[in-house]
Each structure stands twice: as C-alpha cells, then as structure tokens.
Amino acid sequence: MRNPIIPTAFAAPNWSTSSFGDATETSPMELAALSDHLSLCQGANRRLTYLQYVGEILHRFVATRFVTTLALATLVIGAGLLAL
C-alpha cells in the first residue's frame, strides 16, 4: 500500500537561462548597475564590514599564536583572581 503523504517521484527543477544557447556576455550598462549596487551595499554596511574586518584580524592573530595567547589569558585571569 502506497503512502499518500510521501511522494514516490520528485519533479526535476526546470532551469532556464537568459542566454538561450548563445555566449553569455555582460553589457556595460549591466556592469555599471552592478557597480552602483555594490557601492550602495558597501556604504550601507560600512560599520558591519569594519567590525568583520577587525574580527578577522583578531582571529588570525589568536589562531597563529594559540598557545601563547592561551598562556597569556591564563596569566591575566590568574593575576585577576589573586588581586581579589
């Protein structure tokens, strides 16, 4: 007996492109519109982009010096606990 909830076959996606078999090329107008869009997006997310950049630099610093950073963090936490 077949379960009506679980389909037995899935329909394949129907893909279509705008090139219709020709070589895909971008027009100068499309490139200008893309450039305008990217400039607008980067300007709107400037603070978030800067925060991501700082996070990546911090991650690189910590990852390359993991053992040293771990020892330094242990010393700082230990000194903080002794000061209490």
C-alpha positions in Angstrom: 0.0 0.0 0.0 1.4 3.3 -1.0 1.7 6.2 1.5 -0.1 9.3 0.0 2.0 11.7 2.1 5.3 10.6 0.8 5.6 11.2 -3.0 7.2 8.4 -5.0 8.9 10.7 -7.5 10.1 14.2 -7.4 9.8 16.6 -10.3 13.2 17.8 -11.6 13.7 21.5 -11.5 13.1 23.3 -14.7 16.2 25.6 -15.3 16.2 28.3 -17.9 18.8 30.8 -18.8 18.7 34.2 -20.4 21.5 33.3 -22.9 19.3 30.9 -24.9 22.4 28.9 -26.0 24.4 32.0 -27.0 27.6 33.1 -25.4 26.9 34.9 -22.1 28.3 38.4 -22.1 27.6 41.3 -19.7 26.8 44.7 -21.2 28.5 47.9 -20.0 25.1 49.0 -18.6 24.7 45.9 -16.5 28.2 46.3 -15.2 27.5 49.9 -14.2 24.3 48.9 -12.5 26.2 46.2 -10.6 28.9 48.6 -9.6 26.3 51.1 -8.3 24.5 48.4 -6.3 27.8 47.2 -4.7 28.8 50.7 -3.8 25.4 51.3 -2.2 25.6 48.0 -0.2 29.1 48.6 1.0 28.2 52.1 2.1 25.1 50.9 4.0 27.1 48.2 5.8 30.3 50.1 6.5 30.3 49.6 10.3 29.5 46.0 10.0 32.2 45.5 7.4 34.7 47.2 9.6 33.7 45.0 12.6 34.0 41.9 10.4 37.5 43.1 9.3 38.6 43.6 12.9 37.3 40.2 13.9 39.2 38.5 11.1 42.4 40.3 12.1 41.9 39.3 15.7 41.1 35.7 14.7 44.3 35.5 12.6 46.4 36.8 15.5 44.9 34.4 18.0 45.0 31.4 15.7 48.6 31.8 14.8 49.6 32.3 18.4 47.1 30.0 20.1 49.4 28.5 22.8 50.9 31.9 23.6 47.5 33.5 23.7 46.2 30.7 25.9 49.1 31.1 28.4 48.7 34.9 28.4 45.0 34.6 29.1 45.7 32.2 31.9 48.2 34.6 33.4 45.8 37.6 33.2 42.9 35.6 34.7 45.2 34.2 37.4 46.5 37.7 38.3 43.0 39.0 38.4 41.9 36.3 40.8 45.0 36.9 43.0 44.2 40.6 43.1 40.7 39.8 44.6 
